[in-house]
Amino acid sequence: MKLSEFYKDRELDEIVPALSTATQPGATEPQAGTPPTPEPPAPKGQMATDPMKAAADAKAAQAEQLKQKQEQVKATQEAIKAKEQELMDLRTKMAELQKM
């Protein structure tokens, strides 16, 4: 629907030359059956991110995850060594008790 269908005022036409691109001469009308493509909403309070910065951030996040995983592996290995040492001590103590 166009505003001109409801209201016709030449002074208004002079003040507001065009309300949309569809009302301008030479503009193409959308084809019937074709839904209009909505524009994506702009993020509020954020500027567009730089692709290079996004890639660097992703690499930094991956590096941080790898570091955390390596620390977990190291902590688990240390726990295993401590348990093995405890087991060795208990075996030694058991061997001494059996000699008596």
C-alpha positions in Angstrom: 0.0 0.0 0.0 1.2 3.4 -0.8 0.5 6.6 1.1 -0.6 8.2 -2.2 -3.5 5.8 -2.4 -5.0 7.3 0.8 -3.9 10.9 0.6 -2.9 13.1 -2.2 -1.3 16.5 -1.4 1.1 18.2 -3.7 2.8 20.1 -0.9 3.4 16.9 1.0 4.9 15.4 -2.1 7.3 18.3 -2.3 8.4 18.0 1.3 8.7 14.3 1.4 10.0 13.3 -2.1 10.0 9.6 -1.5 9.1 7.4 1.4 10.8 4.3 0.0 12.7 3.2 -3.1 9.5 1.5 -4.3 7.8 4.9 -4.8 10.7 6.4 -6.7 10.4 6.4 -10.5 12.5 3.7 -12.1 12.4 1.5 -9.1 11.4 -2.1 -9.6 8.5 -3.5 -7.7 9.0 -6.8 -5.8 7.7 -9.7 -7.8 4.6 -11.4 -6.5 5.2 -14.5 -4.5 8.8 -13.4 -3.6 9.1 -12.6 0.1 11.1 -9.5 0.8 14.6 -10.2 2.2 14.9 -8.6 5.6 18.2 -7.0 6.5 20.0 -8.6 9.5 19.7 -6.6 12.7 22.8 -4.7 13.7 24.3 -5.8 16.9 23.6 -3.3 19.7 26.6 -1.7 21.3 29.1 -3.6 19.2 31.1 -2.6 16.2 31.6 -5.0 13.3 34.5 -7.3 14.1 37.6 -7.5 12.1 38.1 -10.9 10.5 41.8 -10.9 11.3 41.1 -10.1 14.9 38.4 -12.8 15.1 40.9 -15.3 13.7 43.6 -14.3 16.1 41.1 -14.5 19.0 40.1 -18.0 17.8 43.7 -19.1 17.7 44.3 -17.7 21.2 41.3 -19.5 22.5 42.5 -22.8 21.0 46.0 -22.2 22.4 44.4 -21.6 25.9 42.4 -24.8 25.6 45.5 -26.8 24.6 47.4 -25.4 27.5 44.7 -26.3 30.0 44.5 -29.8 28.5 48.3 -30.2 28.8 48.1 -29.0 32.5 45.4 -31.6 33.2 47.5 -34.4 31.6 50.5 -33.3 33.7 48.5 -33.2 36.9 47.1 -36.7 36.2 50.5 -38.1 35.5 51.8 -36.6 38.7 48.9 -38.2 40.6 49.7 -41.5 39.0 53.3 -41.3 40.0 52.4 -40.4 43.6 50.0 -43.4 43.8 52.6 -45.7 42.3 55.1 -44.5 44.9 52.5 -45.1 47.6 51.9 -48.6 46.3 55.6 -49.4 46.2 55.9 -48.2 49.8 53.0 -50.4 50.8 54.5 -53.4 49.1 57.8 -52.9 50.8 56.0 -52.6 54.2 54.0 -55.8 53.4 57.2 -57.7 52.5 58.8 -56.6 55.9 55.7 -57.7 57.8 55.7 -61.1 56.1 59.4 -61.7 57.0 58.6 -61.5 60.7 
